[in-house]
Amino acid sequence: LSLLPGPSKAPAAEPWLEAFGVTPFLHRRFDSLSTGERQKVALVRAFAMDAPLYLLDEPFRSLDDAGLARLGEALHAFKGTRTVLIASPQDHPLLAACSRTEALA
């Protein structure tokens, strides 16, 4: 986030850091994190951008139950205000939060 132009993005990340529970390992190097921790950090970085469009590639992968719950809350909160495109080989229950789904064969 610090590499992006404009004002600091840190304040926008604060609620997401807490929601996804990544604050305890912020001092650690990214390459020392578990796959699930990396996935949570990636989601925090994306959602802190407050973008109108998110492209999420396999966002359910490697998340624990708490991470899945937070992602579900985010998807519900974004409904009607942001567009979220999810690519996933899984037919995950969180996809029910989406207003439209398409299956590609």
C-alpha positions as semicolon CSV with decimal commas, in nm:
position;residue;x (nm);y (nm);z (nm)
1;L;0,000;0,000;0,000
2;S;0,286;0,237;0,071
3;L;0,396;0,218;-0,294
4;L;0,070;0,364;-0,422
5;P;0,051;0,734;-0,506
6;G;-0,160;0,970;-0,299
7;P;-0,230;0,986;0,071
8;S;-0,143;0,698;0,300
9;K;-0,369;0,396;0,257
10;A;-0,297;0,274;0,611
11;P;-0,612;0,428;0,767
12;A;-0,829;0,255;0,506
13;A;-0,665;-0,077;0,592
14;E;-0,725;-0,056;0,968
15;P;-1,079;-0,196;0,977
16;W;-0,982;-0,475;0,739
17;L;-0,671;-0,561;0,940
18;E;-0,887;-0,607;1,248
19;A;-1,169;-0,786;1,065
20;F;-0,937;-1,046;0,914
21;G;-0,723;-1,071;1,229
22;V;-0,391;-1,006;1,059
23;T;-0,266;-0,738;1,299
24;P;-0,067;-0,990;1,512
25;F;0,157;-1,085;1,221
26;L;0,208;-0,747;1,052
27;H;0,569;-0,737;1,172
28;R;0,649;-1,066;0,995
29;R;0,782;-1,102;0,642
30;F;0,520;-1,203;0,389
31;D;0,721;-1,510;0,285
32;S;0,715;-1,636;0,645
33;L;0,335;-1,641;0,661
34;S;0,122;-1,951;0,610
35;T;-0,085;-1,980;0,293
36;G;-0,402;-1,883;0,482
37;E;-0,232;-1,582;0,641
38;R;-0,107;-1,471;0,299
39;Q;-0,459;-1,502;0,160
40;K;-0,596;-1,282;0,441
41;V;-0,325;-1,019;0,384
42;A;-0,402;-1,018;0,011
43;L;-0,772;-0,961;0,081
44;V;-0,691;-0,679;0,326
45;R;-0,467;-0,513;0,067
46;A;-0,737;-0,538;-0,197
47;F;-1,028;-0,419;0,019
48;A;-0,824;-0,128;0,161
49;M;-0,821;0,019;-0,189
50;D;-1,196;0,088;-0,163
51;A;-1,228;0,015;-0,534
52;P;-1,554;-0,008;-0,729
53;L;-1,441;-0,342;-0,877
54;Y;-1,259;-0,639;-0,722
55;L;-1,125;-0,940;-0,913
56;L;-1,078;-1,225;-0,668
57;D;-0,905;-1,541;-0,788
58;E;-0,992;-1,836;-0,565
59;P;-1,056;-1,622;-0,257
60;F;-1,190;-1,916;-0,050
61;R;-0,870;-2,115;-0,084
62;S;-0,673;-2,168;0,237
63;L;-0,895;-1,948;0,454
64;D;-0,990;-2,074;0,797
65;D;-1,348;-2,051;0,924
66;A;-1,291;-1,701;1,067
67;G;-1,142;-1,579;0,738
68;L;-1,432;-1,725;0,542
69;A;-1,678;-1,556;0,776
70;R;-1,506;-1,218;0,728
71;L;-1,499;-1,263;0,351
72;G;-1,870;-1,344;0,358
73;E;-1,939;-1,029;0,560
74;A;-1,740;-0,825;0,310
75;L;-1,930;-0,973;0,016
76;H;-2,261;-0,892;0,185
77;A;-2,143;-0,538;0,266
78;F;-2,033;-0,480;-0,094
79;K;-2,365;-0,593;-0,239
80;G;-2,515;-0,313;-0,446
81;T;-2,214;-0,082;-0,399
82;R;-1,926;-0,267;-0,561
83;T;-1,873;-0,530;-0,827
84;V;-1,687;-0,841;-0,719
85;L;-1,582;-1,096;-0,981
86;I;-1,484;-1,428;-0,826
87;A;-1,303;-1,704;-1,013
88;S;-1,326;-2,029;-0,824
89;P;-1,334;-2,399;-0,909
90;Q;-1,542;-2,449;-0,594
91;D;-1,916;-2,408;-0,565
92;H;-1,872;-2,243;-0,227
93;P;-2,166;-2,150;0,001
94;L;-2,040;-1,789;0,014
95;L;-2,133;-1,754;-0,351
96;A;-2,492;-1,725;-0,226
97;A;-2,399;-1,368;-0,126
98;C;-2,359;-1,288;-0,495
99;S;-2,647;-1,140;-0,689
100;R;-2,542;-1,331;-0,999
101;T;-2,323;-1,632;-1,068
102;E;-2,214;-1,791;-1,394
103;A;-2,060;-2,132;-1,446
104;L;-1,809;-2,175;-1,726
105;A;-1,761;-2,521;-1,866
